[in-house]
Amino acid sequence: MSNVAKLELEGKVYELPIVVGTEGEKAIDVSALRSATGHITSDDGYGNTGSCNSAITFIDGEKGILRYRGIPIEELAEQSTFVEAAYLLIYGHLPNSDEMKRFSDLLTKNENIHEDMKHHFEGFPANAHPMAILSAMINASSCFYPGLMGPANKARFDIHAARLISQVRTIAAFSYRKSHGLPTIYPKRQYKYTANFLHMMFSDIYEDYELKPEVVKALDLIFLLHADHEQNCSTSTVRMVASSQANMFASAAAGVCALWGPLHGGANQAVIEMLGQIHRSGDDGSRFIQAAKDKNSGQRLMGFGHRVYKNYDPRARIIKKACDELLNSMHVTDPLLDIAKRLEEAALKESYFIERKLYPNVDFYSGIIMRAIGIPTEMFTVIFAIGRMPGWIANFKEIMDDPKARIYRPRQVYVGPVGQRYTPIAQRK
Ligand code: SDX
């Protein structure tokens, strides 16, 4: 196989190097294209563009494969925990027992936000969307850690990472309590990561929330499955901000904003709203599927389709199984789960979805689990952000550690007006 691609342009032939990844992915290196040919590439939505080399997560969209640092997501879902997977993503290997204890202790030590941060919560209206609060509070909390900027950032990376992973959970729980007019519940030292989040969300000042192992395990799995996903929209945003050497908290806060969109992390909330709409309308799903196929309806089958997966999202398969297990163990039935299953079955028989290789993605079933746990719909994308934080930090670190890292600055093809001159206002129409 040749290690160059030949490009014939205006009578000249250019040789462009071929880059091959460790999983056999092939890329044409165009980093010298403009200087050699005067041309740039054009790739709306970056569907064909590799923005970086990364060693963190691998996805094979055709085969429905997802691996964190080379380990299949199915094995991690079965045997690991969110905190262990977070360490794997950030530091590149599964922690030994000393490393795991040190990491876990660092998370515990940094689980509280600065007490002055609580005043910021007072400024938000009760109905403020928790993703707005989360992004604002992540940036606000960086004001309490002056060492975040500059070289100190590298030397204190571990503590900054632990603070961010631990406090995103505390900020999320505090914003939930505030929006429901409930007293703040502080973390407890003896609780591990996910149990502490549930405690801070649902305990009362006079009675602790009952931590059912199956509920803690299901939410921990949701966090683990969302922990990273190569160069998705929000992770690319984190890398874009990190490439200017902005600090870790600023990069993560930007990631929260990108994740919020209904085409991305906001889809888990949109799926439940869609299933609820179908349920209330008495539609068996067929009317909605017809609408989702009609471009003029403005409706999409939320939780379906993916830029990379042209096969079943492996995370959706794992979550669907966990849905059944959790609801059975809680002796809970949810009509929305039945509708989701019927919708999936019907859609996967429709040529529209088959031809476009549209399958359920991670968001199609995740909301059912969160509903069963009692997490309100408006918090679903926040749960996604808590899960994705280690992936964002791992990508931030990859840029921070790269001595050849450059600022991300794409080019464009200008299609605006030409040959314009300035006209004084008196002469304008
Ligand atoms: C996440 O990138 C990641 O890795 C993201 C993520 C992660 O972990 O970070 O996996 C998390 O964001 C999952 C995706 C969650 N979003 C949704 O479920 C929203 C619904 N899905 C879509 O809107 C859509 O599928 C995207 C946004 C996910 C992907 O969009 P693309 O790759 O730009 O695909 P497209 O919009 O160009 O669609 C191709 C065709 C179009 O039809 P044609 O123009 O070819 O006729 O498929 C159609 C689309 O109209 N289509 C859908 C559809 N998704 C795509 N039609 C109906 N329902 C859908 N859900």
Boltz pocket constraint, residues with backbone or C-beta under 6 A from the ligand:
constraints:
  - pocket:
      binder: B
      contacts: [[A, 45], [A, 226], [A, 228], [A, 229], [A, 231], [A, 232], [A, 233], [A, 262], [A, 263], [A, 264], [A, 265], [A, 267], [A, 292], [A, 293], [A, 299], [A, 300], [A, 301], [A, 302], [A, 303], [A, 304], [A, 305], [A, 306], [A, 307], [A, 308], [A, 356], [A, 358], [A, 361], [A, 362], [A, 363]]
      max_distance: 6.0
